[in-house]
Amino acid sequence: MNEEPIPVTRAVEGGTAKLLPDIDQEGGWLLTVDGAPQSYVDLGDATHLEFEYARRVAHVLDLAAEPGKALDVLHLGGGALTLPRYVAATRPGSRQRVADTDAALLGFVQEHLPLPPGADIALAAEDARDFLDASPAASADVVIADVYDGVHVPPHLTTVSCAQAAGHVLRESGVCVLNVADAAPFRFAASQVATFRTVFEHICVVAEPSVLRGRRFGNIVVAASHEPFPADALARRTASDAFPARVVHGAALDRLTEGAVPVGDGEAAPSPEPPEGAFTIG
């Protein structure tokens, strides 16, 4: 008789990490750090993405190349390695590198939620920006930035020089994906669009309609590329989700981000403080 999974806890650099089994989904685990949800992993099905923002990033990944084609992916921020697992499942043979400054968290996740056998996923306990800066030119098809220090995106990952580093690492056909969190009037998200527009010609954002209408704080996924990205196809995919999202690009994005200016290294600030209880669970 199999024993029921039980929660596990460990002190990591970012606070207290907990892995909580999903009582409604066998093989499902939620990672929290100091009560804030970080990642959800389904060990039985890596394509099961519980978090809405992760599904939106996955849609971008699905459209980054023809289905099944292996990709070189650089992940800035690790969490429970949900998206690397997704890429390994949907694009076998992909080469992936993950940078996360929290070595204890990476070890905790690997111990309790092992990576699938044969997946080419290399983990580095390094600062994400340092890792990005040191990565070879034109070495990645996708760069995903999902880095949080507690509930904030660190300032050094929000600047023009960071966008330039991502552009340097990406191949011409590549795409850079950011996960940020904001609320109306979207000063932070708009500044990130303006910042990455200094490097990438094509940008779109994906968010829940209630977030875009200014009704609540939430995740906003930004996709930036040198070459045109299929925003209409992305819109169709996100609209059909259980929790539908909207894709904003072109003139509509210009209106949403009007007045925003790029962030220089001397002007960088952390992302905004979420309202109390926005992402915290008991």
N, C-alpha and C positions, 0 to 999 in steps of 0.2 A: 504494500500500500504506500503510495507516494505521500510524502509529507507536504502540507500546505506551505507555500512560500511565506516567509516572514519579512518584515521590514528590516533593513540594515542601515547602520549609521556610522559615519566616520568624520572626524575633524579633518578638514582640508584647508588649503590656504585661504579660500574665499569664505570660510565659515564652517557651518555644520551641514554636511551633505547627507541626504537620506535617499534610499531607494525603496519605494513603496510598491508592493505588488498590486496590480489591478484585479480586484475581486470579480469583476465582470468579464475579464478577458484573460484567458489562460496564456501565460507567457508575456503579459503586458506589465511594464514597470514604469513608474514615474520617478524622475530624479528631481529633487528639490535641493536648494542651497539656502539655508536660513529661512526656510518656509516659502521661498519664491520658486515656482515651477521653472525648471530649466530644459528638460527634455522628456520625451516619452519614447520608449522602445518596446516593440513587440518582437520577442525573440523567435516566435514562430512564423512571423510574416513581416519582413523588413519594409514592405510596401504599405503597411498599415501605419498611417501618419495621423496621430491623434490631434496634434496642435494645428490650428488653422494656418498659421504663418508657414509652418513646415510644408504643408500641402501646396501652398502657393509657390514656395521656392522649388518644390518638386516639379510643378508645372513648367517653371522656367528651365529646369534641368531637362525635362522631357523634350522641350523644343529647342534645346541648344545644339542638337545634331539629329540626324535621322535615328529612328528607334533602334536601340540595341547597340549602337556604335560605342566603342570604348572611348572614354574621355580621360584627360589628365585634369584632375580637380585639386585645387588648393583650398582647404578649409581654414579660415581664421576663426578660432573658437571651436571647442570640442564638445562640451556637454557630455551627453551619453552616446555621442557618435551616431545619432539617428540618421542624418543625411548621408554620411559616408556608407552606412549600411544600405540605404536606399539605392545609392549609385551602384554599389557592388551587386545588388540584386537585379537591377533593371538594365545595367550596362556591364556585363561580365567582362573582365579583362582591363577594366579601368584602373589607372594608377592614381592613388590619392595620397595627399599629404595633409596632416592635421597639426596645427600649432595651437597650443593652449598653455598658458603660463603656469597653470595649477597642476603640478606633477602628481600631487596626492590625489586629486580628483581623477586624473587619467588612470592612475593605478587602481583606484576604487572601482571605476567603471569596468576596466578590463578584468578585474578579479570576479566580479559578480555578473557582468553582462558581456561575456566573451564575444569577440568579433567572429564572424562566420569563417570557417576554414577556407583557405585559398584566396581570401580577399586581400588585394594588394593595397593595404592601408598603413602608412607609416606615421607614427605618432611622435611629436617633438614637444617636450616640455619647455617651450620658449615663448617669449613675448611675440604676439602675433605680428606686430608692426616690424620688429627686428627680423622675423622670419620672412615676411614679405619682401623687405628691402634686400635680403640676402638671396632671394630666389632668382634663378637664371632668367634672362630675357626670353620671351616667347616660349615659355615652358608649360603654360597651362591653357586649357580650353575654357575653364570656369574658375573664377575666384569667388568664394562665398565668405562674406564677413558677417559673422554672428557672434560678436564679442561683447560681453557685458561684465563690468566690474560691479558686482551686486546688481543694481537695477539700472546702471548707467553705461552707455557706450563710452569707453575711454577717449579723452580728447585727441590723443595722437593718432586715432583712427578716423578722424573726421575732417582732415585737412586736404588742401590741394596736393601737398607732397605725397600724401597717402594715395590719393587718386592717381597721381602720376606713377607711383610705384606699382599699383595694380595694372595700369595701362602698359607698363614696361614688361610685366610678367605674362600678360595675356597675349595669345596669338591674335592675329588680325580679325579672325572670325569669332573670337571669344566673347564671353559675357561676364560682367562683374555683378554680383548680387549682394545687396545689403539688407539686413533686417534691423530696422530702427523702430522706435516707439515714440509716439507723439500724440498731440491733440490740437484741435483748432486753437489759434490760427496757423499751426504747422510751421512755426519759425525754424525748429530744428530740422524737420524733414525737408523743408524747402531749401535750407542752407546746404543740405547734403546733395540735393538735386543740382543746385548751382555749382557746388564744389566739383562734382563728378562730371558736370557738363564742360568743365574746362579741359577735360581729357577725352570724353566720349561724346560722340555726335548724337547718339540715339539713346533716349532714356524713357522709361515708363515706370509708373508706380502702381502697386496693387494693394488694396485695402478694403475692409468691410465698408459698405455704404454708410453705416451709422457712424463710423470713424470719420469718413470723408465729409459727412454732413455736420461734424462738430458735436455730435451727441455724446461721445465718450472717448477716452484715451485708449489707444490700441496699437498693434503692430502695423507697420507699413513696409512692404517689400519694394525695394528699388532695384530695377534691372537696367544696367548701362552697357552699351556695346559700341564698337567702332562701326560695325556694319548694321544695316537695318535688322531689327528683331521682329518676329511675327506677333505684334501686339494684338492683332485681331484674333489670332488663334489662341493666344493666352487669355483673352477676354472670354472666349467661348468656354474654355476649360474652367476658369474660375467662377463663371456664372452658373455652372452646373454642379458646383460643390454643394454639400449638405448645408454649409454656411457660405452662401455666395459672396463673392467679392467683385469689385469693379476695377478695371484697368484704366488708368488715366495717362494720356500721352498727347503729344502735339499741342494744339492751341489750348486745350483744356488744362494741360499740365502747366503751360505758360501762365494761365490765369491763376491756378492754384498756388504757384510759387512766385507770383509777381513781387518784385522788390527784393527778393533774396539775393545775397551776395556770397561769393565763394569764401571759404574759411581758410585764412592763412595760419601758419604755424604759431604765430604770436597771438592769435585771436581765438584759438580753440578752447572750447568749454565742454563739459560732459553733457550728455543728453538730458532732457528734462526729468524731474522727479515725478514718478507716477503718483496718481492719487492714492490715498491709503486704501489698501485692499484690492487694488487693480489687478495684481498678479499673485498675491499671497494666499496660501491655503493654510488650513489648520494642521 
